[in-house]
């Protein structure tokens, strides 16, 4: 089964980033960041209801909002306009906006590719885990079959020994019965000879 998605959040450049991903590693890859970003404290899991709702609606997609703001995370977040007093000439603003848009599009494409790659990697890992589990089940089944066959073979040998022993006992019993009958007949003849001798002596 695919891993349950969790929501992670960080700040990179001028934006806060959030994503619903199966692991911290997958989130870092989608952001194009080093996985140590969590260990260094620059990223963390979040249970903010608004952030969770937004990211779970687009799993694997990097959502953003201007850094430090409390607005909603969206796929196409833009930075707030600078105060009029420090705005550049319209041409400069247009050029910067175009450059920023291109950079944002490239960043989005990279984030999408990273997210897709991370999800695909998780799928391959899950498939490998399932294959390993199936192989282990098959190995255990073959082991049980071998143990049953071994036990049955041992029982068959024991049964043959028992039958041979019982046949031998029966044969000896027949021989003893015959020997007993012969001895009884011999003893009867001895007794009759004795009686005949006594009668002859008394005559």
C-alpha positions in Angstrom: 0.0 0.0 0.0 1.3 3.6 -0.8 2.6 5.5 2.2 0.2 8.0 3.9 1.0 11.5 2.8 2.1 14.1 5.4 2.4 17.9 5.0 5.7 19.6 5.2 6.6 23.3 5.2 9.8 25.4 4.7 10.9 28.8 3.5 13.2 29.2 0.5 14.0 32.6 -1.0 11.0 34.9 -1.1 8.4 32.2 -0.5 7.1 29.8 2.1 6.7 26.3 0.5 4.4 23.5 1.5 3.8 20.0 0.0 1.9 16.8 0.8 4.4 14.1 0.3 5.0 10.5 1.6 8.2 11.4 3.5 10.6 14.2 4.4 13.0 13.0 1.8 10.4 13.2 -0.9 9.4 16.7 0.2 13.0 17.9 0.1 13.5 16.4 -3.4 10.3 18.2 -4.6 11.6 21.5 -3.2 15.0 20.9 -4.8 16.6 21.0 -1.4 19.0 18.8 0.6 17.2 16.3 2.9 19.2 17.7 5.8 17.0 20.7 5.6 14.8 19.1 8.3 17.7 18.2 10.5 19.0 21.7 10.4 15.6 23.1 11.4 14.8 24.9 8.1 11.8 22.6 7.4 9.2 20.8 9.5 6.0 18.8 9.4 2.9 21.0 9.9 -0.7 20.2 11.0 -2.0 23.8 10.2 -5.6 23.0 9.0 -5.4 25.6 6.2 -2.0 24.3 5.0 -3.1 20.7 5.2 -6.3 21.4 3.3 -4.5 23.2 0.5 -1.7 20.7 0.1 -3.9 17.6 0.4 -6.0 19.0 -2.4 -2.9 18.8 -4.7 -0.7 16.0 -3.4 2.9 16.1 -4.6 2.5 19.7 -5.8 4.7 22.4 -4.3 2.5 25.2 -3.1 3.8 28.6 -2.1 3.0 32.0 -0.5 5.1 35.1 0.1 7.5 34.4 3.0 6.3 35.6 6.3 2.7 36.2 5.1 -0.4 34.4 6.5 -2.1 34.0 3.2 -3.2 30.8 1.5 -0.7 28.5 -0.2 -1.3 28.3 -3.9 0.4 27.0 -7.0 0.9 30.4 -8.5 1.7 32.7 -5.6 3.2 36.1 -6.4 5.1 38.5 -4.2 3.3 41.7 -3.0 4.0 44.9 -4.9 6.6 47.2 -3.5 5.5 50.6 -2.2 5.0 53.3 -4.9 8.0 55.3 -3.6 10.4 52.5 -4.4 8.8 51.1 -7.5 11.0 51.1 -10.6 10.1 52.4 -14.0 7.3 50.5 -15.8 9.7 49.0 -18.3 11.9 47.7 -15.4 8.9 46.4 -13.6 7.7 44.6 -16.7 11.1 43.1 -17.3 11.5 42.0 -13.7 8.0 40.6 -13.7 8.7 38.6 -16.9 12.0 37.3 -15.4 10.3 36.4 -12.2 7.5 34.7 -14.0 10.0 32.7 -16.1 12.0 31.7 -13.0 8.8 30.8 -11.2 7.7 28.6 -14.2 11.1 26.9 -14.3 10.9 26.4 -10.5 7.4 25.0 -10.8 8.4 22.6 -13.6 11.4 21.4 -11.6 9.2 21.0 -8.5 6.7 19.0 -10.5 9.4 16.8 -11.9 11.0 16.3 -8.5 7.6 15.5 -6.9 6.8 13.0 -9.7 10.2 11.4 -9.4 9.8 11.1 -5.6 6.4 9.5 -6.0 7.6 7.2 -8.7 10.6 6.2 -6.4 8.2 5.5 -3.6 6.1 3.3 -5.9 9.1 1.3 -6.9 10.2 0.9 -3.3 6.6 -0.3 -2.4 6.7 -2.7 -5.4 10.1 -4.0 -4.2 8.8 -4.5 -0.7 5.8 -6.4 -2.0 8.0 -8.6 -4.1 10.3 -9.3 -1.1 7.3 -10.2 1.0 5.9 -12.5 -1.6 9.3 -14.2 -2.0 9.5 -14.7 1.7 6.0 -16.1 1.8 6.9 -18.5 -1.0 10.1 -19.5 0.7 8.2 -20.2 4.0 5.6 -22.3 2.1 8.3 -24.4 0.4 10.0 -24.9 3.8 6.8 -26.1 5.4 6.2 -28.5 2.5 9.7 -29.9 2.9 9.2 -30.4 6.7 5.8 -32.1 6.1 7.4 -34.4 3.5 10.3 -35.2 5.8 7.9 -36.0 8.7 5.7 -38.2 6.5 8.7 -40.1 5.2 10.0 -40.7 8.7 6.5 -41.9 9.8 6.3 -44.3 6.8 9.7 -45.9 7.7 8.5 -46.3 11.3 5.2 -47.9 10.2 7.1 -50.4 8.0 9.4 -51.3 11.0 6.3 -51.8 13.2 4.6 -54.0 10.6 7.7 -56.1 10.1 8.1 -56.5 13.9 4.4 -57.5 14.3 4.7 -60.0 11.5 7.8 -61.5 13.2 6.0 -61.7 16.5 3.0 -63.4 14.9 5.3 -65.9 13.1 7.1 -66.7 16.4 3.7 -67.1 18.1 2.6 -69.6 15.5 5.9 -71.6 16.0 5.4 -71.5 19.8 1.8 -72.7 19.5 3.0 -75.6 17.3 5.8 -76.4 19.8 3.3 -76.3 22.7 0.9 -78.6 20.9 3.7 -81.1 20.1 4.9 -81.0 23.8 1.4 -81.6 25.0 1.0 -84.6 22.7 4.4 -86.0 23.9 3.4 -85.6 27.5 0.2 -87.3 27.0 2.1 -90.3 25.4 4.5 -90.3 28.4 1.5 -90.4 30.8 -0.2 -93.2 28.9 3.1 -95.2 28.8 3.4 -94.7 32.6 -0.2 -95.9 33.2 0.3 -98.9 31.0 3.5 -99.8 32.9 1.7 -99.6 36.2 -1.1 -101.8 35.0 1.3 -104.4 33.6 3.2 -104.5 36.9 -0.1 -105.1 38.9 -1.3 -107.9 36.6 
